[in-house]
Amino acid sequence: MIPLPSVDVAAVAAALADGAAFAVVSGAASGPAEPPELGAVRTLRSPLVAPELTRRLVAIRRAARGQLADAGVHTLWLGLGMLVWSDAPAEGDAAAAAAGGEAPAMLRAPLALWPVELVKQPGGGLRLVEAAGVEPRANQALREKLRRELGAVLPDGEAGDGELDLAGLVAAAEAIAAERPGW
């Protein structure tokens, strides 16, 4: 996994859908991103130090290419719109958890999955681009977990035209989180 904090999920999704390429670089975000010039490579920033980031990118690319070659399965997805929630016990068990002194675990899962691939560039770097022939989708495993364990309903993520409704997913997740303390 490569952390990409402070990402404008709608802008990244739109850019990928339009054929943009992203360089994944080490370093903190330096403020609001300005739209790049036409044809320019966009940047996603990770807090990982450069050697670790490079190692992970290469390993992820190698694993994804291996899965595609061996099983014909696309396995590289960019998670967009992270839901962070508390795995706190039910209210009746809160006193027992407090007596144990353990803080509830914080869980994370992306709301949507965007099919991507890491493409090697002539200079040796890697660029993140949308994978052809695979559709973006809502995280169905997250939807099911929320429904079964918490009774929370996250929409299927499809707009009326069959396209992924990322804004609708984010709004629904924000509404679910607003009803629960610690989310």
N, C-alpha and C positions, 0 to 999 in steps of 0.2 A: 504494500500500500504506500502511496505517496500522498502526504497531506497537502492540500491546496486551500488554505484558509482565505477568507475574504474574496471569494469568487462571485461575480455577478452571474448567477446560473442562467438567467434569461439571455444575457448577452453572449455567453459562451455557447449555449445551445443554438442560438440564431447564427452565430459565426460558423460553427461547425456545419450546420445545415446548408450554409451558403458556400461551403468549400474552403473555409479558412484553415490555415495551419497554425499550430501553437508550438512555441518553444517552451519547454519546462525548465526553468532556471532556479538556481539557489538564491535565497534572499527574501527579506520581508517586502511586502507590498509598500510602495512609496506614495500611496495616495490614490485618488480616483484615476482610473485608466482613461487615457485619451484615445479616441478612435485612431487606428493606424492608417497610414496612407494606403491607397488601393494596391493590393498585391503584397503588402508588407506582412511579415510574420508577426503574429501576436504573441504575447508572453503570459504564461501562467507561472506564478512564483510559489515555491515551496520553502518551508523553513529548514529543510534538510541541508546539511553542508554539501558542497559540490561533489566531493568524491562519493559520499553515500547516495546522493541523488542519482549520479551516473550509474553506480553499481545496481541500484534498484531498477532504473529504467531499462538497462540492458537485460537484467534477469527477467523482468516482466515481458519484454519484447520476445525474448528467447522462449519463454514458457508459452506465450500466446501463439507464436508461430508453430511451436511443436504440437500444441493441441489442434490447431487448424490442419496441419499436415497429417497427423496421426489419426484423428477422429473426425475431421471435417467440421469441427465445432468452433464457432467464434466465441472466445472467452474473455476478450479485453473490453471492459466497459468503464466509462467515466461516470462515477456517481455524482449526481447533481442534486442539490437541495438536501442537506443533511438534517435529519431529525435526531435530536439528542433527548433522551428521556431517562427517568429514574426507575430503577428496578426495585423501588421501595416496596416493602411488604404491605399487605392490606392493612387498613386502619386498626383492626383488632389486634394485629401482630406488631403494631408500632412500638408499644411499650417493651416487648421482648427484644426487638431490634435495638432500641435505645439502651437497654440494660447491657447488651452485648458490646456496645460501643462501636459497632461497625457502621460506616457510612454506606448508604445504598449505592450499588454499582450504577454508573452512568453508561447507558448503551447508545450506540450510534448506528444509523443506517441511512443510506441515500434514498430519497423519494423517487428518483428516476435514474434510469441507466441509459447512457448514451453509447452506442457502439463506436469504438475508436480503434485505431491501430497506430503503432509507432513506426514511422517511416524513416529509414536512414537517409541522411542528406550527404551530398558529395563531400562536404567538409568534415564528415564524421559525426555530426550531431544527429539527434533524433527529433522529429516533429510529430506532434499529435494531430491526427486528422480523423475525420469521420470515416468509418468503415463502410464500404459500398455493399449494398444488398442486404443490410440488416437494419431493422427499424428500432428507433428509440422506444423505450417502454417504461411503464411504472414498475416500481419494485413490488412485485406480487408477493414475495415472501414477507415483506414488511406489512403489506396490507392484511395478509392472513394472520400474522402475529398480533397486530393491533386488534383485529376483530375477535380472535379467539381468547386472548389473554386479558384484554382490557375493554372489550365491547365497543371499541372506537371504530368508526367506519371512515376509511380513507377511500376516495373515489378511485375508479379504475384508471383514471388519468387520460381517458380519450375524450377528445372534443367531438362534436357532432360529425365532423368529417373524417373521423378515424385517426387523426393526428394526435400526438401526445400533447396534452394540455398541462404544460409545466406550471404555468401561473396558477391554474386551478388546484393542482396538487400542493403547491406551496401554501396557498391560502387555506386549504383544508387542514393541512398539517399545523399551521399557525393557530387555527381555531381549536384543534384538538389539544395542542400544547397549552393554550391560554386557560383551559378548563382544569389543568392539572398542576398542582404545586411542584416546583423543582424541575419543570420541563423547559 
